[in-house]
Amino acid sequence: CFTAPMLALFPGGARIVEGVLELDGVAATELAERFGTPLVVYSEAALRERARMFQRAVPDALVVYGTKAFPNVALMRLLGEEGIGADVSTLGELAFARRAGIPGERLLVHGNNKSDEELRAAAEIGALVVLDAPDEPLRAAEAGVRRVLVRVTPGVEAETHEAIRTGHRGSKFGLDEDDAFEAVRTALAAGLDVEGLHVHVGSQLADERAHLLAVALLAQFADRCRSELEWTPRVIDVGGGFGIRHVQAELEPPVEELVRTVAAAVSRDWVMRGLQPPRLIV
C-alpha cells in the first residue's frame, strides 16, 4: 500500500485509490498482473511534459535526450515527436535513435573512445560529432565526418558525487583548455566544420553554480579562439545533469528556471566579450 506523501516522488498522473497506486488511470496491480514483476512503468504524459518544459525554457535551442539513461525505441520515438533529439555514444544507441525516427541533424555522437566504425556511422547520417580526444579531429575527417563540436573540460568541481563529476581537471572526459585549443586548430585545418564547443560538468546538479562557472570559462576560451584562430563558436552545448528528486526529504529542483538561467548566462557572457550569442544545445 502507498501513502499520499509518497506520491510526491511519482509523476503528476499518479494517485492512490482505495490504497492502490494508479498511474495515469491504470492500477499498478493491473499492470503487475498483466506484465509480471519487477516492472518499470513510464508515464507518457510526464515524459511529454518534461520535454515541453525544456523547450519552454530554451525555445530556440536543440534539446537532446541522454540516451544512456534508458535506450528504448518507444520512449525515444515519443520524445522525437516532441522535437527532442538524442545524444548517443554507441552504435546500438545510434541504431535506436534512427529506428525511433530521429533525424541526423538532431543527433549528437559522443564518447571518449569512438571507434572508426562509429565515426563513419555518424558521418553517414550527418550527425554532429563531439570531439573528445586529441586524435579525433583527424580520425573524424578521415571517416567523412563534417560537423563537429569540441568538448572542453573547464576545470569546474561540481557539487555532486565524485563518481558523476565530469568537468574537473583530470576528468577522463573532454580536453583541457590547451588540448581543446589544439583540437579546434587541427579540426579547422582538416576541413571540418567546427560548429562550436561542448561542456558538461556533472550530473544530479540542484543549482546553477557549476553551470555558470563553466559558461564563464567557456566564454573566455571562445574569446581566445577568436583572437588566436580567428574562429568563433556558433553553437554551445551546455550539457545537462539537472537534478531530480529522489527522496521525500529533497526539494524538487527548479529545472526550468535553472535552464533559463544557464541560457541567459551564455548570452550575457558572450555579449560581454563582444561575441555573437551562439545557438544552444541542452
C-alpha positions, 0 to 999 in steps of 0.5 A: 500500500502507498501513502499520499506523501509518497506520491510526491516522488511519482509523476503528476498522473499518479494517485492512490485509490482505495490504497492502490497506486494508479498511474495515469488511470491504470492500477499498478496491480493491473499492470503487475498482473498483466506484465509480471514483476519487477516492472518499470512503468513510464508515464507518457504524459510526464515524459511529454511534459518534461520535454515541453518544459525544456523547450519552454525554457530554451525555445530556440535551442536543440534539446537532446535526450541522454540516451544512456539513461534508458535506450528504448525505441518507444520512449525515444520515438515519443520524445522525437515527436516532441522535437527532442533529439538524442545524444548517443555514444554507441552504435546500438544507441545510434541504431535506436535513435534512427529506428525511433525516427530521429533525424541526423541533424538532431543527433549528437555522437559522443564518447571518449573512445569512438571507434572508426566504425562509429565515426563513419556511422555518424558521418553517414547520417550527418550527425554532429560529432563531439570531439573528445580526444586529441586524435579525433579531429583527424580520425573524424575527417578521415571517416567523412565526418563534417560537423563537429563540436569540441568538448572542453573540460573547464576545470569546474568541481561540481557539487555532486558525487565524485563518481558523476563529476565530469568537468574537473581537471583530470576528468577522463572526459573532454580536453583541457583548455590547451588540448581543446585549443589544439583540437579546434586548430587541427579540426579547422585545418582538416576541413571540418566544420567546427560548429562550436564547443561542448561542456558538461560538468556533472550530473544530479546538479540542484543549482546553477553554480557549476553551470555558470562557472563553466559558461564563464570559462567557456566564454573566455576560451571562445574569446581566445579562439577568436583572437588566436584562430580567428574562429568563433563558436556558433553553437554551445552545448551546455550539457545537462545533469539537472537534478531530480528528486529522489527522496521525500526529504529533497526539494524538487529542483527548479529545472526550468528556471535553472535552464533559463538561467544557464541560457541567459548566462551564455548570452550575457557572457558572450555579449560581454566579450563582444561575441555573437550569442551562439545557438544552444544545445541542452 
